[in-house]
Amino acid sequence: METRVVRNIRLRPEDAKEFVSVASRCSFDIDIAYNRYVVDAKSIVGVLGLDFNQVLTVSYAGYHADFENFLKAFAMAC
């Protein structure tokens, strides 16, 4: 059974391209969501379709140092 990590972040539209780029370097699946709307974090079209006024929830099961550092820069307090 995989343990999923869940992080809350706040992105701006201008950060979406970098987010997808960093996520795409990971070998594991990453979802990003708000409310019931869930998209593949490696899809620029999906990520750009998100409401950037909302706190976004990133969910994944794996570790990649660059991705973790990116998430820390955009982390929201739970």
Secondary structure by P-SEA (a helix, b strand, c coil): cbbbbbbbbcccccaaaaaaaaaaaccbbbbbbccccccccccaaaaaacccccbbbbbbccccaaaaaaaaaacccc
